[in-house]
Amino acid sequence: MKSAFRKLSRANSPFGGIRWYLSDDCLLAAKRVMYVVEYRRFYLRDLESIVVWPSRSWLWRLIVPGVLFAALGIASWSAVNFTVGAIFGGLGLAWVAVELALGPTAGSHIRTTGASVDLPLVARTRRARMVLDKIDAAVRAARGSVEQTITPVTSTQPARLSVATNSEAPSVTVSMANAPKTNAS
């Protein structure tokens, strides 16, 4: 049996991560923390907005390890030997190059009719456009099918107002004795 959910993206963290799945009517977030998985469902017809932005912590993620590896390389070069210092200096440069190539990390905010949630949709901002386009297409398809079912069928004949005369009108007099009892009476 084939699942109706398609894997959309993932945002990993050291203690777990979030995997996002997309189906015809909802967006599903599976948040894993150690050995526990929590599911959160966002119906596509209820989505109001999804905002993705570059996080400020990306600069710290770029600078701190690069500086630490460079400092360790300089200390090793003068204290141990040139080869060990070159290895640590190379690791620092490689770290900075990889982080620059991957681009900034992303934060995101999902707003629905009933809730607002801060969950990471993607790990990096460069991938956000592709994921948001898939979600947008699914939302348009879900709302398009709802709008088609709600659209009334119009007839070719003009509508006529029928007015009942006194002889045709039914009697609307109700006896209070026959009325059902309520809590207030």
C-alpha positions in Angstrom: 0.0 0.0 0.0 1.4 3.3 -1.0 1.4 6.2 1.5 -0.5 9.4 0.7 2.2 11.5 2.3 5.2 12.6 0.3 8.4 13.6 2.1 8.9 17.4 1.6 11.9 18.4 3.7 13.8 18.0 6.9 15.5 20.2 9.5 17.9 18.2 11.7 19.3 19.2 15.1 21.7 17.6 17.5 18.9 16.0 19.6 16.5 15.1 16.8 14.9 17.0 14.0 11.7 17.7 12.1 10.6 15.9 9.0 7.9 17.5 6.9 5.4 15.5 4.8 2.8 16.7 2.3 -0.5 15.1 1.3 -3.5 16.2 -0.7 -5.1 17.9 2.3 -2.5 18.6 4.9 1.1 19.4 5.8 2.5 17.0 8.5 5.4 17.8 10.8 7.0 14.8 12.5 9.2 16.2 15.3 11.7 13.6 16.7 13.4 14.2 20.1 15.6 11.3 21.1 13.1 8.4 21.0 9.8 10.2 21.0 8.1 11.4 17.8 5.4 14.1 18.0 3.2 14.8 15.0 1.6 18.1 14.1 -0.9 18.4 11.2 -1.6 21.6 9.4 -4.6 21.5 7.0 -3.9 23.2 3.7 -7.3 25.0 3.6 -6.5 26.6 7.0 -3.0 27.8 6.2 -2.7 31.6 6.3 1.0 32.1 5.9 4.5 30.5 6.1 7.4 32.8 6.6 11.0 31.7 6.2 14.0 34.0 7.1 17.7 33.7 7.5 18.6 33.2 11.2 21.2 35.4 12.9 22.9 32.5 14.5 24.3 31.5 11.2 27.1 34.0 11.6 28.1 32.5 14.9 28.0 29.1 13.3 30.4 30.4 10.7 32.8 32.4 12.8 33.2 30.6 16.1 34.4 27.2 14.8 36.5 28.9 12.1 38.3 31.1 14.7 38.7 28.1 17.1 40.3 25.9 14.4 42.6 28.8 13.3 43.7 29.5 16.9 44.3 25.8 17.5 46.3 25.7 14.2 48.5 28.7 15.2 49.1 27.2 18.7 49.9 23.8 17.3 52.2 25.2 14.6 54.3 27.0 17.2 54.2 24.4 19.9 54.1 21.0 18.2 55.0 21.2 14.5 54.1 22.8 11.2 52.1 19.8 9.9 49.6 19.7 12.9 49.1 23.4 12.7 48.5 23.2 8.9 45.9 20.5 9.5 43.9 22.5 12.1 44.3 25.7 10.0 43.0 23.8 6.9 40.1 22.5 8.9 39.2 26.0 9.9 39.3 27.2 6.3 37.3 24.2 5.2 34.6 24.8 7.8 34.2 28.4 6.7 34.1 27.4 3.0 31.4 24.8 3.6 29.3 27.1 5.7 29.5 29.8 3.0 28.6 27.3 0.3 25.6 26.0 2.2 24.3 29.5 2.9 22.5 30.9 5.9 20.4 28.7 8.2 16.7 29.3 8.3 14.0 30.1 10.8 10.3 29.8 10.0 6.9 30.7 11.3 3.7 28.9 10.3 0.3 30.6 10.8 -3.0 28.8 10.4 -6.5 29.8 11.3 -6.3 28.5 14.8 -2.6 28.6 15.7 0.8 30.2 15.1 3.9 27.9 15.4 7.6 28.5 15.1 9.0 25.3 13.6 11.9 25.0 11.2 10.6 24.1 7.7 14.0 23.9 6.0 17.6 23.8 7.3 18.9 26.4 4.9 17.3 29.4 3.2 18.5 28.5 -0.3 16.1 25.5 -0.3 13.1 27.4 1.0 11.9 28.7 -2.3 11.5 25.1 -3.7 9.7 23.8 -0.6 7.4 26.9 -0.5 6.5 26.5 -4.2 5.4 22.8 -3.5 3.3 23.9 -0.6 1.8 26.7 -2.5 0.8 24.4 -5.4 -0.8 22.0 -2.9 -2.7 24.8 -1.2 -4.0 26.1 -4.5 -5.1 22.5 -5.5 -6.8 22.0 -2.1 -8.6 25.3 -2.1 -9.4 25.0 -5.8 -11.2 21.7 -5.2 -13.1 23.2 -2.2 -14.2 26.2 -4.2 -15.4 24.0 -7.0 -17.6 22.0 -4.7 -19.0 25.2 -3.1 -19.8 27.0 -6.4 -23.5 26.9 -6.9 -25.0 25.5 -10.0 -26.9 28.3 -11.9 -30.0 27.4 -13.9 -30.9 28.9 -17.2 -34.4 30.0 -16.0 -34.7 33.3 -14.1 -35.6 33.0 -10.5 -39.2 33.8 -9.6 -40.6 34.9 -6.3 -43.7 32.9 -5.3 -46.1 34.7 -3.0 -48.8 32.6 -1.3 -52.3 34.1 -1.0 -54.2 33.9 2.2 -56.2 30.9 1.0 -52.9 29.0 0.1 -51.0 30.0 3.2 -50.7 27.3 5.8 -51.7 27.9 9.4 -48.8 28.8 11.7 -50.7 29.1 15.0 -49.2 26.8 17.6 -50.9 26.1 20.9 -48.7 26.6 24.0 -50.1 23.5 25.5 -48.6 21.4 22.6 -45.2 23.2 22.8 -42.3 21.1 24.2 -41.1 21.8 27.7 -37.7 23.5 28.1 -35.4 24.0 31.1 -36.5 27.6 31.5 -40.2 26.8 31.8 
